[in-house]
Amino acid sequence: MKGPSSVKPLPNPLLGQGEGREGEGKSVAGAGSPRPFWFLIGAITIPVVVLDQATKIFVKTHMELYQSIPIVRNFLDITYTQNPGAAFSMLSEAPPWVREALLMLLASAAILVLLVLIVRAERVSASSVAFAMILGGASGNLIDRAIRGRVIDFVRVHYYDLNYPVFNVADSAISIGVALIVLAAIFGESDDAPQSG
């Protein structure tokens, strides 16, 4: 007669099935959770592009080149300019063929990288919102460059004769996006919701 130590306990089929179903359920739930790509594109990127292009078309249609309309005296004007360079008039003095080739290449590469980053985002966060804003700004200026050859700028912030470079909605979206990324890097982003108990 065999001793108690030689008797092997029978496997519990309910326990095994429960673990399997639970693991399967978790994997299915994880696979089925929607990524926020379309939300970020639809709620942030597309509105930025539409607002950017609408304001540029309005300024181009209703103002003469270099015309200025004071909004806040000695501080904020609407000034219609055309910028052949990058954001905030960078590279405006470079030879045209160098400037156009470099800016188109940089803009296309940036848009591709931003799309990949947004596709890979698993949730809406400060960084993913920032990527969507920068994508909208880069796309808005790229549309200008592809259609008109120059980017329309019209927001002039100044203090009397002290001038900040004239910019547009796309430039603002890019700047805000970069600021969000810097803040997220400094303060960090928590991926886990707080748990009680």
N, C-alpha and C positions, 0 to 999 in steps of 0.2 A: 504493500500500500504506500503510495507516495505521500510525502509530508506536505504540510501547508505551503512550505516555501517553493515547492515545485509547481504549484497550481498557478497558472497565468490568468489574470483577470480578462474577461471578455471585453472587447472594445465596445464602447457605447456608440451605437450608430446615430443616435439623436445628437450627441455632442459633436460628432464629426460633421454631420450634415449641417448643424447650426453654424459651425465655424466656417464651413465652405460657403454656405449661403450668405453669411455675413460678409465674408471677404469678397464674394462675388458682387454682393450689393454695393459694397464700398467702391469696388473698381468700376462698376457700371455707373454709379452716381458720379464718380470722378470724371469718367469719360463723357458723360452726358452734360456736365456743367458747361454752359456757354461761356466762351471767352468774350471779353468786352469790345472786340474789334469794331463791330458795326455800330455799337453805341458811341464809341469814341469818335469814329469817322462821322457819323450822322449828327451827333450832338455838339461836336467841337470843330473838327476840321472843315467840314462843308460850310457851316455858318461863317467861319472865319474867312474862307475863300469868297463866299457870296458877299459878305459885308465889305471886304477889301475891294472887290471888283466894282460893287455898286457905288462906293464912295469915290473911287477913281473915275468912273464914267461920269458921275455927277459933276465932279470938279472939272473934268476935261470939257464937258458939254456947256457948263454955265460960266466958266472963267477963262480969261485970256492967260497965256503963258506969262508967268512971273507976276500976275496980278495978286494982290494981297488984301485980305479982308480982316481987320482987327476983330477979335472975339473978346479978349481981355487986354485992355490997353497996356502996352509995354511988357506983355507977358506971353500972350497966345494969339497967333494969327493963323488964318487959312491962306497959304501961299502956294500957288500952283507952280510946281517945277517938274522937270523931267530929268531923271537921274540915270546916266548910262552905266554907273558903277553898281556896286553891291549895296547891302543895307547901309543906311546912313552915309551914302555917297562914297563908300570905299571903292578904290580902283577906278575912280572916274577919270583920272589923268593917264591911265595906262593906254597903250596903243589899242585901237578898236578890235583888231582880230585876236590879240592876246586876251583882252578883257572878255570878249564874247565867248571865246572857246573855254576859258578858265571858269567863268561864271556858270555857263551851261553845264559843264562837267561837274562842278562842285554841287550845283543845285540838284542835278539828277542823282548823283551819288548820295546826297543827304536825304532826298526823298525815298530812295530805295532802302537805306539803312533805317529810317524812321518807320517805314511800313513794316519792316521785319520786326522792329522792336514793339510796335503796336500789336502785330499778329501774335507775338510771343507773350504779351501781357496776360496774366491769369486773372487780374482783377482791376477795377478802377482805382488808381492810386494817384498821388501827386506826380509821380514820374510818368505814368501813362497819359495823364491829362496834359502834362508838359510836352510829351512827344507829339500828341495830337495837335496842340497849338502850334508848335514849331513846324509841323507838316503843313498845316493850313497856311502859315506865313510864307514858307518856302514855295509852296504851290502857287500862291497868289502872285508873288513876284516873278516866278518862272513864267506864268501866263502872260504877264506884262512884257517880259523880255522876248517871248516867242512871238507875240502878236505885234507889238509896237516897236521892239528893239530897245526900248528904254522903260524904266520903271517910273510911274507917276508918284511923286511925293507931294504932300500938301500940308502937313501939320508942322508948324513952326513955333517952337518954344524958345523964348528969348527974354532977356532982361535988358531993356533998352537996346544997346548995340552988341550986347553979349549974346551970341546965337548958338543954340544947339542945332546939330545937323537936322535938316528937314526930313520928316519920315512919314510913314503911312500906317494903315491898319495892320498890314502884313508884318512890318518891322516891329510894331508893338506886340503882336502875338508871339513873334520869335523872342523878343526880350523878356516877356512875361514867362514864357516856357523855360528859358534858360534860368531865370530867377527861381522858378519852382524846382528845377533840378538841383540847383545849388542849395536851396533850403532843405530839400529832401536828403541831400548828402550830408548836410550839417546836423540836422535833427534826427535823421533816420526815419524809416517807415516800418511800422509793425504789421507783419503779415498775419499774425494770430489775433483773433478776437479775445478780449479779456474773459477769463473763466472764473466763475464763482465757486467757492468751496474747494 
